[in-house]
């Protein structure tokens, strides 16, 4: 079959197709600058370091970057703080803040490369922080992430654990995640199969965004019976109701 326009653009980006899709869609949400930073950090080895002998100090250092709605947003805050440090001070800054200097240098290079490709594809570079003072529109950033990560979503069950949507795997949010509020819906970057089925790099999403952005994926006729299905049905009803009112 022929490649769609989206497929052509994605093939130009030398990264995971899911990450490419997030980048290409990000201008629609007004946050392509921030998504580039997040994707760059997701494309390199672990940014935050937590040596066993200095775990408490490492947790305190990470706390200054935490956005409690997600690990992706926390990565963005850390990258933005790193970028504001003069070049000759960055190595020391990373050491002081328990951040992996080599990962950040790599992320910086990846981001430059991705920015160049976006410019070539004539995709607008727009920011969710128009005043450049660190007050991001985090909601728009979470929506942009959802538009690309809707296939990696989990829903909180009544008994408190999470079930991945569609394949119904019981999973737990990794203890290293900044999320501890037990939100109903989360998206995640990866499974970490250790003693438990952990999901890592997790950010809060919303069921209404899922049905709006990916109705083809959340098609209820072919959806397995589970607690999430009832929530999705309600979301589709809300969507129909709001369209009728317009």
Secondary structure, 3 states (H helix, E strand, C coil): CCCCHHHHHHHHCCCCHHHHHHHHHHHHHCCHHHHHHHHHHHCCCCCECCCHHHHHHHHHHHHCCCCCCEHHHHHHHHHHHHHCCCHHHHHHHHHHCCECHHHHHHHHHHHHHHHHHHHHCCCCCCCCCCCCCCCCCHHHHHHHHHHHHCCCEEEECCCCCEEECCCCCEEEECCCCCCCCCCCEEEEEEEEECCCEEEEEEEECCHHHHHHHCCCCCCHHHCCCCHHHHHHHHHHHHHHHHHHHC
